[in-house]
Amino acid sequence: MGNIVLKDEIFGAIKEKCLTLFDEKKTDLYEMAAELMEIREIPMHYPYHHYIVPAVLLTACHGAAGGERGELLKKLDTAEQRARDVLGGFCGFYGACGAGIGVGIFYSVYQEISPLSQEGWAAANQATADALTAIAGVEGPRCCKRCCFLALYSARKTIEEKLGIRLSMPEQIRCSYSGRNLDCKKEACPFFAEEA
């Protein structure tokens, strides 16, 4: 994988963009993720995506539930600290994609679940398992964009079922990153768009 260097300013840009999306009352998960993925200096594949998933979910849920901006900022900070611990290449080297783990990070931060929680502990792990199952439905090689989209689809369903919060996401995503991904699976990816 080479040396992976995570830049504080990129995490800061993700956080600032989330606060803007919150102020704009955005709750469409794909639209939000796409805006974060377009932040300058975020590569096609990189561990920043491990933070993008929980950041999008925290922002959308906080907005939909009428949460406060300051509380969202604290939760984004906590999610960032946890996402930084999910190493690059985790999907292949550890068998658990960081985007899927990002769903678990979201759930545990949003519900304030700890290793000692009696309630919610199982739900956080199940949310992660469901996201990883969705991601595992498509063979490798890795694609951070594809895995984020699959994780968000899974999380949307979990959030509605477990938390009663309805978030929007298009029925069909048409990926605009295929031309930038040297390992793109093309027609074998559920999001591939020929003209991308």
Backbone as JSON Lines, residues from 0, in Angstrom:
{"i":0,"aa":"M","n":[0.82,-1.21,0.0],"ca":[0.0,0.0,0.0],"c":[0.86,1.26,0.0]}
{"i":1,"aa":"G","n":[2.12,1.13,0.34],"ca":[2.95,2.33,0.42],"c":[2.66,3.08,1.71]}
{"i":2,"aa":"N","n":[3.31,4.22,1.86],"ca":[3.09,5.03,3.06],"c":[1.84,5.87,2.91]}
{"i":3,"aa":"I","n":[0.91,5.68,3.82],"ca":[-0.32,6.46,3.81],"c":[-0.18,7.59,4.81]}
{"i":4,"aa":"V","n":[-0.34,8.8,4.34],"ca":[-0.25,9.98,5.2],"c":[-1.61,10.66,5.21]}
{"i":5,"aa":"L","n":[-2.21,10.72,6.38],"ca":[-3.5,11.39,6.52],"c":[-3.28,12.84,6.92]}
{"i":6,"aa":"K","n":[-3.91,13.75,6.18],"ca":[-3.72,15.18,6.43],"c":[-4.86,15.74,7.27]}
{"i":7,"aa":"D","n":[-4.49,16.43,8.34],"ca":[-5.49,17.03,9.23],"c":[-6.41,17.99,8.48]}
{"i":8,"aa":"E","n":[-5.83,18.73,7.5],"ca":[-6.64,19.72,6.8],"c":[-7.74,19.07,5.96]}
{"i":9,"aa":"I","n":[-7.53,17.85,5.5],"ca":[-8.58,17.18,4.72],"c":[-9.7,16.71,5.65]}
{"i":10,"aa":"F","n":[-9.33,16.19,6.8],"ca":[-10.37,15.85,7.78],"c":[-11.14,17.11,8.18]}
{"i":11,"aa":"G","n":[-10.42,18.21,8.33],"ca":[-11.07,19.48,8.66],"c":[-12.01,19.94,7.56]}
{"i":12,"aa":"A","n":[-11.62,19.75,6.3],"ca":[-12.47,20.14,5.18],"c":[-13.73,19.29,5.13]}
{"i":13,"aa":"I","n":[-13.6,18.0,5.44],"ca":[-14.77,17.12,5.48],"c":[-15.74,17.6,6.56]}
{"i":14,"aa":"K","n":[-15.19,17.92,7.72],"ca":[-16.01,18.38,8.84],"c":[-16.72,19.7,8.51]}
{"i":15,"aa":"E","n":[-15.98,20.64,7.93],"ca":[-16.58,21.93,7.57],"c":[-17.68,21.76,6.54]}
{"i":16,"aa":"K","n":[-17.46,20.89,5.56],"ca":[-18.47,20.64,4.54],"c":[-19.71,20.02,5.18]}
{"i":17,"aa":"C","n":[-19.51,19.12,6.14],"ca":[-20.66,18.51,6.84],"c":[-21.47,19.56,7.58]}
{"i":18,"aa":"L","n":[-20.81,20.51,8.21],"ca":[-21.52,21.57,8.92],"c":[-22.31,22.44,7.95]}
{"i":19,"aa":"T","n":[-21.73,22.67,6.77],"ca":[-22.46,23.42,5.72],"c":[-23.68,22.64,5.27]}
{"i":20,"aa":"L","n":[-23.52,21.34,5.03],"ca":[-24.64,20.5,4.61],"c":[-25.72,20.47,5.68]}
{"i":21,"aa":"F","n":[-25.3,20.46,6.94],"ca":[-26.25,20.5,8.06],"c":[-27.02,21.81,8.04]}
{"i":22,"aa":"D","n":[-26.31,22.92,7.86],"ca":[-26.95,24.24,7.81],"c":[-27.93,24.33,6.64]}
{"i":23,"aa":"E","n":[-27.61,23.64,5.55],"ca":[-28.47,23.64,4.36],"c":[-29.6,22.61,4.46]}
{"i":24,"aa":"K","n":[-29.63,21.87,5.59],"ca":[-30.66,20.86,5.84],"c":[-30.69,19.75,4.8]}
{"i":25,"aa":"K","n":[-29.51,19.34,4.35],"ca":[-29.4,18.25,3.38],"c":[-29.54,16.91,4.11]}
{"i":26,"aa":"T","n":[-30.27,15.98,3.49],"ca":[-30.39,14.64,4.08],"c":[-30.29,13.54,3.02]}
{"i":27,"aa":"D","n":[-30.01,13.89,1.76],"ca":[-29.84,12.88,0.72],"c":[-28.42,12.31,0.85]}
{"i":28,"aa":"L","n":[-28.32,11.05,1.21],"ca":[-27.03,10.45,1.52],"c":[-26.06,10.45,0.34]}
{"i":29,"aa":"Y","n":[-26.56,10.16,-0.85],"ca":[-25.68,10.14,-2.01],"c":[-25.18,11.55,-2.33]}
{"i":30,"aa":"E","n":[-26.08,12.49,-2.34],"ca":[-25.7,13.87,-2.65],"c":[-24.64,14.37,-1.66]}
{"i":31,"aa":"M","n":[-24.85,14.06,-0.39],"ca":[-23.9,14.49,0.64],"c":[-22.55,13.82,0.45]}
{"i":32,"aa":"A","n":[-22.56,12.5,0.24],"ca":[-21.31,11.76,0.05],"c":[-20.56,12.28,-1.18]}
{"i":33,"aa":"A","n":[-21.29,12.53,-2.26],"ca":[-20.66,13.01,-3.49],"c":[-19.98,14.36,-3.25]}
{"i":34,"aa":"E","n":[-20.61,15.24,-2.47],"ca":[-19.99,16.54,-2.18],"c":[-18.71,16.36,-1.37]}
{"i":35,"aa":"L","n":[-18.72,15.44,-0.43],"ca":[-17.51,15.2,0.36],"c":[-16.41,14.57,-0.49]}
{"i":36,"aa":"M","n":[-16.79,13.64,-1.36],"ca":[-15.79,12.97,-2.21],"c":[-15.14,13.93,-3.2]}
{"i":37,"aa":"E","n":[-15.81,15.05,-3.47],"ca":[-15.26,16.03,-4.42],"c":[-14.36,17.06,-3.75]}
{"i":38,"aa":"I","n":[-14.16,16.94,-2.45],"ca":[-13.23,17.86,-1.77],"c":[-11.84,17.67,-2.39]}
{"i":39,"aa":"R","n":[-11.22,18.78,-2.7],"ca":[-9.89,18.73,-3.33],"c":[-8.94,17.89,-2.5]}
{"i":40,"aa":"E","n":[-8.14,17.12,-3.14],"ca":[-7.1,16.28,-2.54],"c":[-7.61,14.94,-2.0]}
{"i":41,"aa":"I","n":[-8.91,14.66,-2.1],"ca":[-9.37,13.32,-1.7],"c":[-9.19,12.41,-2.91]}
{"i":42,"aa":"P","n":[-8.28,11.43,-2.79],"ca":[-8.01,10.53,-3.92],"c":[-9.18,9.57,-4.19]}
{"i":43,"aa":"M","n":[-9.05,8.85,-5.28],"ca":[-10.05,7.85,-5.65],"c":[-10.22,6.83,-4.53]}
{"i":44,"aa":"H","n":[-9.1,6.34,-4.01],"ca":[-9.11,5.37,-2.91],"c":[-8.2,5.91,-1.8]}
{"i":45,"aa":"Y","n":[-8.73,5.98,-0.59],"ca":[-7.9,6.45,0.53],"c":[-8.71,6.33,1.81]}
{"i":46,"aa":"P","n":[-8.05,6.21,2.95],"ca":[-8.77,6.04,4.22],"c":[-9.7,7.18,4.62]}
{"i":47,"aa":"Y","n":[-9.66,8.32,3.9],"ca":[-10.62,9.39,4.21],"c":[-12.05,8.87,4.06]}
{"i":48,"aa":"H","n":[-12.25,7.89,3.21],"ca":[-13.58,7.32,3.0],"c":[-14.11,6.63,4.26]}
{"i":49,"aa":"H","n":[-13.21,6.19,5.11],"ca":[-13.62,5.56,6.37],"c":[-14.28,6.58,7.29]}
{"i":50,"aa":"Y","n":[-13.97,7.86,7.06],"ca":[-14.6,8.94,7.81],"c":[-15.81,9.51,7.07]}
{"i":51,"aa":"I","n":[-15.76,9.5,5.76],"ca":[-16.87,10.06,4.97],"c":[-18.19,9.38,5.33]}
{"i":52,"aa":"V","n":[-18.19,8.05,5.45],"ca":[-19.44,7.32,5.74],"c":[-20.05,7.75,7.08]}
{"i":53,"aa":"P","n":[-19.33,7.68,8.2],"ca":[-19.97,8.12,9.45],"c":[-20.27,9.61,9.47]}
{"i":54,"aa":"A","n":[-19.44,10.42,8.8],"ca":[-19.69,11.86,8.78],"c":[-20.99,12.19,8.07]}
{"i":55,"aa":"V","n":[-21.23,11.55,6.92],"ca":[-22.48,11.75,6.19],"c":[-23.66,11.32,7.03]}
{"i":56,"aa":"L","n":[-23.57,10.14,7.63],"ca":[-24.69,9.6,8.4],"c":[-24.99,10.44,9.65]}
{"i":57,"aa":"L","n":[-23.95,10.87,10.33],"ca":[-24.16,11.72,11.51],"c":[-24.82,13.03,11.12]}
{"i":58,"aa":"T","n":[-24.34,13.64,10.04],"ca":[-24.87,14.92,9.59],"c":[-26.33,14.79,9.17]}
{"i":59,"aa":"A","n":[-26.63,13.76,8.38],"ca":[-28.0,13.56,7.9],"c":[-28.95,13.26,9.05]}
{"i":60,"aa":"C","n":[-28.56,12.39,9.94],"ca":[-29.44,12.03,11.07],"c":[-29.64,13.2,12.01]}
{"i":61,"aa":"H","n":[-28.56,13.94,12.27],"ca":[-28.68,15.1,13.15],"c":[-29.63,16.13,12.55]}
{"i":62,"aa":"G","n":[-29.51,16.34,11.23],"ca":[-30.4,17.28,10.57],"c":[-31.84,16.82,10.57]}
{"i":63,"aa":"A","n":[-32.05,15.55,10.23],"ca":[-33.41,15.01,10.15],"c":[-34.1,14.97,11.52]}
{"i":64,"aa":"A","n":[-33.3,14.77,12.57],"ca":[-33.86,14.66,13.92],"c":[-33.9,16.0,14.66]}
{"i":65,"aa":"G","n":[-33.48,17.07,14.0],"ca":[-33.5,18.39,14.63],"c":[-32.42,18.58,15.69]}
{"i":66,"aa":"G","n":[-31.29,17.93,15.48],"ca":[-30.18,18.06,16.43],"c":[-29.52,19.43,16.36]}
{"i":67,"aa":"E","n":[-28.65,19.69,17.33],"ca":[-27.96,20.97,17.4],"c":[-26.61,20.9,16.71]}
{"i":68,"aa":"R","n":[-26.2,22.0,16.13],"ca":[-24.94,22.08,15.38],"c":[-23.74,21.74,16.27]}
{"i":69,"aa":"G","n":[-23.71,22.28,17.48],"ca":[-22.58,22.03,18.38],"c":[-22.46,20.56,18.75]}
{"i":70,"aa":"E","n":[-23.58,19.91,18.96],"ca":[-23.58,18.49,19.28],"c":[-23.08,17.68,18.08]}
{"i":71,"aa":"L","n":[-23.5,18.08,16.89],"ca":[-23.02,17.41,15.68],"c":[-21.5,17.54,15.58]}
{"i":72,"aa":"L","n":[-20.97,18.72,15.81],"ca":[-19.53,18.93,15.73],"c":[-18.78,18.0,16.68]}
{"i":73,"aa":"K","n":[-19.28,17.86,17.91],"ca":[-18.64,16.95,18.87],"c":[-18.66,15.52,18.36]}
{"i":74,"aa":"K","n":[-19.78,15.12,17.79],"ca":[-19.89,13.74,17.29],"c":[-19.02,13.53,16.06]}
{"i":75,"aa":"L","n":[-18.89,14.55,15.21],"ca":[-17.99,14.45,14.06],"c":[-16.54,14.29,14.52]}
{"i":76,"aa":"D","n":[-16.17,15.02,15.58],"ca":[-14.81,14.89,16.13],"c":[-14.56,13.48,16.64]}
{"i":77,"aa":"T","n":[-15.52,12.93,17.36],"ca":[-15.38,11.57,17.89],"c":[-15.28,10.55,16.76]}
{"i":78,"aa":"A","n":[-16.13,10.7,15.76],"ca":[-16.1,9.79,14.61],"c":[-14.77,9.88,13.88]}
{"i":79,"aa":"E","n":[-14.23,11.08,13.76],"ca":[-12.93,11.25,13.1],"c":[-11.85,10.48,13.84]}
{"i":80,"aa":"Q","n":[-11.81,10.63,15.16],"ca":[-10.8,9.92,15.96],"c":[-10.88,8.42,15.72]}
{"i":81,"aa":"R","n":[-12.08,7.89,15.69],"ca":[-12.25,6.45,15.5],"c":[-11.93,6.03,14.07]}
{"i":82,"aa":"A","n":[-12.35,6.81,13.1],"ca":[-12.1,6.47,11.69],"c":[-10.6,6.49,11.37]}
{"i":83,"aa":"R","n":[-9.85,7.35,12.02],"ca":[-8.4,7.4,11.8],"c":[-7.72,6.08,12.17]}
{"i":84,"aa":"D","n":[-8.34,5.31,13.05],"ca":[-7.76,4.03,13.48],"c":[-8.01,2.9,12.47]}
{"i":85,"aa":"V","n":[-8.86,3.14,11.48],"ca":[-9.15,2.12,10.47],"c":[-8.15,2.32,9.33]}
{"i":86,"aa":"L","n":[-7.16,1.45,9.28],"ca":[-6.03,1.61,8.38],"c":[-6.39,1.48,6.91]}
{"i":87,"aa":"G","n":[-5.56,2.05,6.06],"ca":[-5.72,1.87,4.62],"c":[-5.55,0.4,4.26]}
{"i":88,"aa":"G","n":[-6.35,-0.08,3.32],"ca":[-6.27,-1.47,2.9],"c":[-6.92,-2.45,3.87]}
{"i":89,"aa":"F","n":[-7.66,-1.93,4.84],"ca":[-8.3,-2.78,5.85],"c":[-9.18,-3.85,5.19]}
{"i":90,"aa":"C","n":[-9.82,-3.47,4.07],"ca":[-10.72,-4.39,3.38],"c":[-10.02,-5.68,2.99]}
{"i":91,"aa":"G","n":[-8.84,-5.56,2.4],"ca":[-8.12,-6.73,1.93],"c":[-7.23,-7.36,2.97]}
{"i":92,"aa":"F","n":[-6.59,-6.54,3.8],"ca":[-5.65,-7.08,4.78],"c":[-6.32,-7.62,6.03]}
{"i":93,"aa":"Y","n":[-7.5,-7.1,6.37],"ca":[-8.19,-7.52,7.6],"c":[-9.57,-8.11,7.33]}
{"i":94,"aa":"G","n":[-10.02,-8.03,6.08],"ca":[-11.31,-8.63,5.73],"c":[-12.52,-7.86,6.2]}
{"i":95,"aa":"A","n":[-12.36,-6.56,6.43],"ca":[-13.49,-5.73,6.86],"c":[-13.31,-4.33,6.27]}
{"i":96,"aa":"C","n":[-14.1,-4.0,5.26],"ca":[-13.98,-2.71,4.58],"c":[-14.22,-1.54,5.54]}
{"i":97,"aa":"G","n":[-13.39,-0.52,5.42],"ca":[-13.51,0.65,6.28],"c":[-14.82,1.39,6.12]}
{"i":98,"aa":"A","n":[-15.43,1.34,4.93],"ca":[-16.74,1.98,4.74],"c":[-17.79,1.27,5.58]}
{"i":99,"aa":"G","n":[-17.73,-0.05,5.62],"ca":[-18.66,-0.82,6.46],"c":[-18.44,-0.55,7.94]}
{"i":100,"aa":"I","n":[-17.17,-0.5,8.31],"ca":[-16.84,-0.17,9.7],"c":[-17.32,1.24,10.02]}
{"i":101,"aa":"G","n":[-17.3,2.11,9.02],"ca":[-17.79,3.47,9.2],"c":[-19.25,3.52,9.62]}
{"i":102,"aa":"V","n":[-20.04,2.56,9.15],"ca":[-21.44,2.48,9.58],"c":[-21.5,2.18,11.08]}
{"i":103,"aa":"G","n":[-20.66,1.26,11.53],"ca":[-20.61,0.96,12.96],"c":[-20.11,2.14,13.79]}
{"i":104,"aa":"I","n":[-19.14,2.88,13.25],"ca":[-18.66,4.08,13.93],"c":[-19.81,5.07,14.08]}
{"i":105,"aa":"F","n":[-20.54,5.3,12.98],"ca":[-21.71,6.18,13.06],"c":[-22.65,5.72,14.16]}
{"i":106,"aa":"Y","n":[-23.05,4.45,14.12],"ca":[-24.08,3.96,15.03],"c":[-23.65,4.09,16.48]}
{"i":107,"aa":"S","n":[-22.41,3.73,16.76],"ca":[-21.94,3.8,18.15],"c":[-21.8,5.24,18.64]}
{"i":108,"aa":"V","n":[-21.38,6.14,17.75],"ca":[-21.26,7.55,18.14],"c":[-22.65,8.17,18.31]}
{"i":109,"aa":"Y","n":[-23.51,7.94,17.35],"ca":[-24.85,8.55,17.38],"c":[-25.65,8.08,18.58]}
{"i":110,"aa":"Q","n":[-25.54,6.79,18.9],"ca":[-26.29,6.2,20.01],"c":[-25.51,6.18,21.32]}
{"i":111,"aa":"E","n":[-24.29,6.73,21.29],"ca":[-23.41,6.79,22.46],"c":[-23.21,5.41,23.08]}
{"i":112,"aa":"I","n":[-22.8,4.48,22.24],"ca":[-22.57,3.1,22.66],"c":[-21.09,2.91,22.94]}
{"i":113,"aa":"S","n":[-20.8,2.2,24.01],"ca":[-19.42,1.9,24.38],"c":[-19.26,0.38,24.48]}
{"i":114,"aa":"P","n":[-18.03,-0.1,24.7],"ca":[-17.84,-1.53,24.87],"c":[-18.61,-2.11,26.07]}
{"i":115,"aa":"L","n":[-19.0,-1.24,27.01],"ca":[-19.71,-1.71,28.2],"c":[-21.23,-1.54,28.11]}
{"i":116,"aa":"S","n":[-21.7,-1.02,26.98],"ca":[-23.16,-0.81,26.83],"c":[-23.88,-2.15,26.78]}
{"i":117,"aa":"Q","n":[-24.97,-2.22,27.56],"ca":[-25.8,-3.43,27.5],"c":[-26.83,-3.31,26.39]}
{"i":118,"aa":"E","n":[-27.35,-2.12,26.18],"ca":[-28.31,-1.9,25.1],"c":[-27.65,-1.14,23.97]}
{"i":119,"aa":"G","n":[-27.9,-1.59,22.76],"ca":[-27.36,-0.94,21.58],"c":[-26.06,-1.56,21.08]}
{"i":120,"aa":"W","n":[-25.35,-2.26,21.95],"ca":[-24.07,-2.88,21.55],"c":[-24.29,-3.85,20.39]}
{"i":121,"aa":"A","n":[-25.3,-4.7,20.53],"ca":[-25.59,-5.67,19.47],"c":[-26.04,-4.98,18.2]}
{"i":122,"aa":"A","n":[-26.86,-3.93,18.33],"ca":[-27.37,-3.21,17.16],"c":[-26.23,-2.55,16.38]}
{"i":123,"aa":"A","n":[-25.24,-2.0,17.08],"ca":[-24.1,-1.37,16.41],"c":[-23.31,-2.41,15.62]}
{"i":124,"aa":"N","n":[-23.1,-3.56,16.23],"ca":[-22.39,-4.63,15.53],"c":[-23.19,-5.17,14.36]}
{"i":125,"aa":"Q","n":[-24.51,-5.25,14.52],"ca":[-25.36,-5.72,13.43],"c":[-25.36,-4.73,12.27]}
{"i":126,"aa":"A","n":[-25.36,-3.44,12.58],"ca":[-25.32,-2.42,11.53],"c":[-24.04,-2.56,10.71]}
{"i":127,"aa":"T","n":[-22.92,-2.82,11.4],"ca":[-21.66,-3.04,10.7],"c":[-21.71,-4.3,9.86]}
{"i":128,"aa":"A","n":[-22.24,-5.38,10.45],"ca":[-22.33,-6.65,9.74],"c":[-23.19,-6.53,8.49]}
{"i":129,"aa":"D","n":[-24.3,-5.81,8.59],"ca":[-25.18,-5.63,7.43],"c":[-24.47,-4.85,6.33]}
{"i":130,"aa":"A","n":[-23.73,-3.82,6.71],"ca":[-22.99,-3.03,5.72],"c":[-21.91,-3.87,5.06]}
{"i":131,"aa":"L","n":[-21.2,-4.65,5.86],"ca":[-20.14,-5.5,5.3],"c":[-20.73,-6.57,4.39]}
{"i":132,"aa":"T","n":[-21.92,-7.08,4.73],"ca":[-22.58,-8.07,3.87],"c":[-22.94,-7.44,2.53]}
{"i":133,"aa":"A","n":[-23.44,-6.21,2.55],"ca":[-23.77,-5.51,1.3],"c":[-22.51,-5.3,0.46]}
{"i":134,"aa":"I","n":[-21.43,-4.89,1.1],"ca":[-20.17,-4.65,0.4],"c":[-19.63,-5.96,-0.17]}
{"i":135,"aa":"A","n":[-19.77,-7.05,0.57],"ca":[-19.26,-8.35,0.14],"c":[-20.06,-8.94,-1.02]}
{"i":136,"aa":"G","n":[-21.17,-8.3,-1.37],"ca":[-21.97,-8.77,-2.49],"c":[-21.34,-8.49,-3.85]}
{"i":137,"aa":"V","n":[-20.25,-7.7,-3.85],"ca":[-19.53,-7.4,-5.08],"c":[-18.07,-7.81,-4.85]}
{"i":138,"aa":"E","n":[-17.53,-8.59,-5.77],"ca":[-16.14,-9.05,-5.66],"c":[-15.18,-7.89,-5.85]}
{"i":139,"aa":"G","n":[-13.94,-8.07,-5.42],"ca":[-12.89,-7.07,-5.53],"c":[-12.44,-6.88,-6.96]}
{"i":140,"aa":"P","n":[-11.47,-6.0,-7.2],"ca":[-10.7,-5.28,-6.2],"c":[-11.5,-4.15,-5.55]}
{"i":141,"aa":"R","n":[-10.89,-3.59,-4.55],"ca":[-11.54,-2.55,-3.77],"c":[-11.89,-1.34,-4.63]}
{"i":142,"aa":"C","n":[-12.94,-0.67,-4.23],"ca":[-13.29,0.63,-4.79],"c":[-13.94,1.41,-3.65]}
{"i":143,"aa":"C","n":[-13.26,2.43,-3.17],"ca":[-13.76,3.19,-2.02],"c":[-15.11,3.83,-2.31]}
{"i":144,"aa":"K","n":[-15.32,4.29,-3.55],"ca":[-16.6,4.93,-3.87],"c":[-17.73,3.9,-3.83]}
{"i":145,"aa":"R","n":[-17.55,2.77,-4.52],"ca":[-18.56,1.71,-4.54],"c":[-18.9,1.25,-3.12]}
{"i":146,"aa":"C","n":[-17.86,1.04,-2.32],"ca":[-18.09,0.55,-0.96],"c":[-18.82,1.56,-0.1]}
{"i":147,"aa":"C","n":[-18.52,2.85,-0.29],"ca":[-19.26,3.89,0.44],"c":[-20.73,3.87,0.06]}
{"i":148,"aa":"F","n":[-21.03,3.78,-1.24],"ca":[-22.42,3.77,-1.68],"c":[-23.16,2.56,-1.11]}
{"i":149,"aa":"L","n":[-22.52,1.39,-1.16],"ca":[-23.16,0.18,-0.62],"c":[-23.38,0.3,0.88]}
{"i":150,"aa":"A","n":[-22.4,0.85,1.59],"ca":[-22.53,1.03,3.03],"c":[-23.67,2.0,3.36]}
{"i":151,"aa":"L","n":[-23.79,3.07,2.58],"ca":[-24.85,4.05,2.83],"c":[-26.24,3.48,2.55]}
{"i":152,"aa":"Y","n":[-26.37,2.69,1.49],"ca":[-27.66,2.02,1.23],"c":[-28.04,1.14,2.41]}
{"i":153,"aa":"S","n":[-27.08,0.36,2.9],"ca":[-27.35,-0.53,4.03],"c":[-27.71,0.27,5.28]}
{"i":154,"aa":"A","n":[-26.93,1.32,5.55],"ca":[-27.16,2.13,6.74],"c":[-28.52,2.81,6.71]}
{"i":155,"aa":"R","n":[-28.91,3.28,5.54],"ca":[-30.22,3.95,5.4],"c":[-31.34,3.04,5.9]}
{"i":156,"aa":"K","n":[-31.29,1.78,5.51],"ca":[-32.31,0.82,5.93],"c":[-32.24,0.58,7.44]}
{"i":157,"aa":"T","n":[-31.05,0.39,7.96],"ca":[-30.86,0.17,9.4],"c":[-31.36,1.37,10.21]}
{"i":158,"aa":"I","n":[-31.03,2.57,9.75],"ca":[-31.42,3.78,10.47],"c":[-32.93,3.92,10.53]}
{"i":159,"aa":"E","n":[-33.6,3.61,9.43],"ca":[-35.06,3.69,9.44],"c":[-35.67,2.64,10.36]}
{"i":160,"aa":"E","n":[-35.14,1.42,10.3],"ca":[-35.69,0.33,11.12],"c":[-35.4,0.5,12.6]}
{"i":161,"aa":"K","n":[-34.17,0.87,12.94],"ca":[-33.75,0.91,14.34],"c":[-33.95,2.27,15.01]}
{"i":162,"aa":"L","n":[-33.79,3.35,14.23],"ca":[-33.84,4.69,14.83],"c":[-35.07,5.48,14.42]}
{"i":163,"aa":"G","n":[-35.82,4.97,13.44],"ca":[-37.04,5.66,13.01],"c":[-36.79,6.94,12.24]}
{"i":164,"aa":"I","n":[-35.59,7.09,11.68],"ca":[-35.25,8.29,10.91],"c":[-35.22,7.91,9.43]}
{"i":165,"aa":"R","n":[-36.0,8.63,8.62],"ca":[-36.04,8.36,7.18],"c":[-35.12,9.31,6.45]}
{"i":166,"aa":"L","n":[-34.18,8.73,5.71],"ca":[-33.24,9.52,4.93],"c":[-33.41,9.16,3.46]}
{"i":167,"aa":"S","n":[-33.1,10.09,2.57],"ca":[-33.28,9.83,1.14],"c":[-31.98,9.4,0.49]}
{"i":168,"aa":"M","n":[-32.14,8.64,-0.59],"ca":[-31.02,8.2,-1.41],"c":[-31.61,7.71,-2.73]}
{"i":169,"aa":"P","n":[-30.99,8.04,-3.86],"ca":[-31.56,7.61,-5.14],"c":[-31.68,6.09,-5.22]}
{"i":170,"aa":"E","n":[-32.7,5.63,-5.92],"ca":[-32.85,4.18,-6.12],"c":[-31.66,3.61,-6.88]}
{"i":171,"aa":"Q","n":[-31.17,4.36,-7.85],"ca":[-30.03,3.9,-8.65],"c":[-28.98,5.01,-8.76]}
{"i":172,"aa":"I","n":[-27.78,4.7,-8.33],"ca":[-26.66,5.63,-8.45],"c":[-25.92,5.32,-9.75]}
{"i":173,"aa":"R","n":[-25.59,6.38,-10.48],"ca":[-24.78,6.23,-11.69],"c":[-23.42,6.85,-11.38]}
{"i":174,"aa":"C","n":[-22.44,5.99,-11.22],"ca":[-21.12,6.42,-10.77],"c":[-20.44,7.35,-11.77]}
{"i":175,"aa":"S","n":[-19.84,8.4,-11.26],"ca":[-19.11,9.35,-12.11],"c":[-17.6,9.21,-11.93]}
{"i":176,"aa":"Y","n":[-17.16,8.15,-11.28],"ca":[-15.74,7.99,-10.97],"c":[-15.05,6.91,-11.8]}
{"i":177,"aa":"S","n":[-15.8,6.21,-12.63],"ca":[-15.24,5.08,-13.38],"c":[-13.99,5.45,-14.16]}
{"i":178,"aa":"G","n":[-14.0,6.61,-14.79],"ca":[-12.86,7.04,-15.59],"c":[-11.61,7.3,-14.77]}
{"i":179,"aa":"R","n":[-11.76,7.54,-13.47],"ca":[-10.62,7.82,-12.59],"c":[-10.12,6.56,-11.89]}
{"i":180,"aa":"N","n":[-10.88,5.47,-11.98],"ca":[-10.54,4.24,-11.26],"c":[-9.89,3.24,-12.21]}
{"i":181,"aa":"L","n":[-8.59,3.08,-12.09],"ca":[-7.87,2.16,-12.98],"c":[-8.32,0.71,-12.8]}
{"i":182,"aa":"D","n":[-8.9,0.4,-11.64],"ca":[-9.35,-0.97,-11.36],"c":[-10.86,-1.12,-11.48]}
{"i":183,"aa":"C","n":[-11.52,-0.19,-12.13],"ca":[-12.99,-0.23,-12.21],"c":[-13.46,-1.57,-12.77]}
{"i":184,"aa":"K","n":[-14.49,-2.12,-12.14],"ca":[-15.06,-3.39,-12.56],"c":[-16.03,-3.25,-13.74]}
{"i":185,"aa":"K","n":[-16.23,-2.02,-14.17],"ca":[-17.13,-1.71,-15.3],"c":[-18.52,-2.32,-15.07]}
{"i":186,"aa":"E","n":[-19.0,-3.13,-16.0],"ca":[-20.36,-3.67,-15.93],"c":[-20.59,-4.58,-14.71]}
{"i":187,"aa":"A","n":[-19.52,-5.06,-14.09],"ca":[-19.66,-5.92,-12.91],"c":[-19.93,-5.1,-11.64]}
{"i":188,"aa":"C","n":[-19.91,-3.77,-11.75],"ca":[-20.23,-2.9,-10.62],"c":[-21.68,-2.43,-10.74]}
{"i":189,"aa":"P","n":[-22.43,-2.48,-9.66],"ca":[-23.83,-2.07,-9.74],"c":[-24.04,-0.59,-10.04]}
{"i":190,"aa":"F","n":[-22.99,0.21,-9.95],"ca":[-23.11,1.65,-10.14],"c":[-22.46,2.15,-11.43]}
{"i":191,"aa":"F","n":[-21.93,1.24,-12.24],"ca":[-21.19,1.65,-13.44],"c":[-22.1,2.37,-14.43]}
{"i":192,"aa":"A","n":[-21.58,3.47,-14.96],"ca":[-22.28,4.23,-16.0],"c":[-21.33,4.36,-17.18]}
{"i":193,"aa":"E","n":[-21.76,3.9,-18.33],"ca":[-20.91,3.84,-19.53],"c":[-20.28,5.17,-19.87]}
{"i":194,"aa":"E","n":[-21.04,6.25,-19.74],"ca":[-20.53,7.55,-20.18],"c":[-19.67,8.25,-19.15]}
{"i":195,"aa":"A","n":[-19.48,7.64,-17.98],"ca":[-18.72,8.28,-16.9],"c":[-17.25,8.41,-17.25]}
